[in-house]
C-alpha cells in the first residue's frame, strides 16, 4: 500500500491567516485578526446576524452596552499551548440552528478566513450545513421547503446530496427503493444558491472520500438536475 499523508486537524493549522471561528459556546478571533482589526481585551463585541443570507457581523466597541459581549484572552488552551487571540462566550449559538450546525463541523470548517469589513462590522459568510433533521417517514417537512438536502443511513453514511423541494423529491417514485433512514436539509429559497451549495457539499464529499455519494454516483451528478 502506498504512503499517505496524514491530514492535520489541530487548532494551529492556518493560523498565519486572519480568521474568526465558531464553536458550541464561544466565538474566537485569532491573533492575526485582532491585529488587523486593532482590538484587544479592553474592547467588547456586538454580534449581528443576517439569517436570510447566513451572515454574522461583529462590531467592536469600547462602550459597555447591554447587548455587547466581553472579550477575553486565555493564557492557555486545554493542551497547555499559549493562546494569543481573543474570544467571547456565545451561548446564544444554540438558539440559532443555522449557526449551531456550523459549530458541529470539523475544526477547519468552523473557521472563516479573511473576514470582510462592511462599514463598522467585520462580516463572515456561513454555509448552509443541513441544520434540519427528519426521519425518512416524517410528515413534518413543510411542503414548500426547498433548498439542499442529504440522505443518510442509520450508521451516518451519506448516500445522496441534492437540491430542490425536499418533500417532493423525498416522495418521488424512483427513490422509494433507496436505502436511507434520515433526511438532513437547509432551506434556501434562491435557486442559484441551491446550485452553489449543492455543488459545494458534493465536491467536498468527493474530496474527502475519493468518490461521490452512492446514489449521486448512480444517478449522475449535474448542477442542471434538481
C-alpha positions, -999 to 999 in steps of 0.1 A, spaced: 0 0 0 15 34 -9 23 60 17 -4 85 26 -1 120 41 -19 124 74 -43 154 73 -39 179 101 -70 189 121 -53 207 150 -62 242 160 -29 257 147 -33 249 111 -36 280 90 -31 303 120 -9 327 99 -42 340 83 -68 362 100 -99 342 109 -129 340 131 -140 306 144 -173 293 159 -176 266 185 -206 254 205 -202 280 233 -178 307 221 -165 327 191 -128 331 187 -107 358 169 -72 347 162 -41 368 168 -37 379 132 -73 391 130 -70 410 163 -40 429 149 -57 437 116 -90 448 134 -69 466 161 -88 451 190 -78 440 225 -94 426 256 -104 462 266 -129 462 237 -163 445 236 -181 429 206 -217 433 194 -228 404 173 -253 410 144 -269 382 124 -285 380 90 -305 347 89 -317 351 54 -282 351 39 -265 333 68 -241 361 76 -227 371 110 -212 405 117 -190 417 145 -188 453 157 -161 461 182 -167 489 207 -153 504 239 -189 511 252 -202 488 279 -235 483 261 -260 457 275 -261 439 241 -223 436 238 -201 407 248 -169 409 268 -137 398 251 -112 376 269 -77 364 263 -70 329 277 -35 322 289 -36 286 276 -58 261 260 -66 226 272 -33 213 259 -13 240 277 -5 259 245 -3 296 247 -33 313 231 -28 348 217 -62 356 202 -94 367 219 -128 350 224 -162 358 237 -187 335 253 -216 329 230 -242 306 245 -267 321 221 -253 300 193 -275 271 203 -306 293 198 -299 296 160 -299 262 143 -281 276 112 -252 288 133 -253 258 157 -249 234 128 -216 251 119 -203 246 155 -205 208 150 -183 207 119 -146 198 119 -122 225 131 -112 237 97 -149 241 86 -156 262 116 -130 288 106 -138 318 84 -107 333 69 -102 369 59 -134 384 73 -148 412 52 -151 448 65 -185 463 59 -188 497 75 -182 492 112 -187 455 111 -164 425 102 -186 400 84 -183 363 78 -204 342 54 -216 308 68 -225 279 46 -258 260 50 -249 229 69 -281 208 69 -293 221 102 -328 204 100 -331 167 105 -361 145 99 -367 107 98 -374 94 63 -410 87 72 -416 121 88 -446 141 76 -433 173 93 -413 186 64 -430 217 50 -444 211 16 -429 243 3 -395 238 18 -368 240 -9 -330 240 -5 -303 215 -3 -306 181 14 -288 149 20 -299 113 27 -281 93 54 -282 57 66 -286 48 102 -249 44 106 -243 80 95 -232 73 59 -242 100 35 -257 83 4 -271 112 -16 -268 150 -17 -293 170 -38 -314 202 -41 -349 213 -48 -382 207 -30 -372 185 -1 -406 167 5 -414 163 -32 -380 148 -40 -383 125 -10 -416 111 -21 -406 107 -58 -413 71 -70 -378 64 -81 -365 69 -46 -389 46 -28 -364 17 -30 -334 38 -20 -317 27 13 -315 55 38 -331 65 71 -326 102 77 -330 134 58 -309 165 67 -317 198 49 -312 235 48 -339 258 34 -326 280 6 -351 299 -15 -327 312 -41 -323 286 -69 -288 299 -78 -277 295 -42 -292 260 -41 -269 251 -71 -239 267 -54 -242 249 -21 -253 216 -35 -221 216 -56 -201 227 -26 -211 198 -5 -209 172 -33 -174 184 -42 -164 184 -5 -177 148 0 -158 137 -32 -126 153 -20 -128 137 15 -139 103 3 -125 99 -32 -159 92 -47 -194 106 -50 -222 96 -25 -237 62 -36 -269 74 -52 -252 105 -68 -228 81 -85 -257 60 -98 -279 90 -108 -250 110 -122 -242 144 -106 -251 175 -126 -259 210 -114 -286 210 -140 -306 184 -121 -330 191 -92 
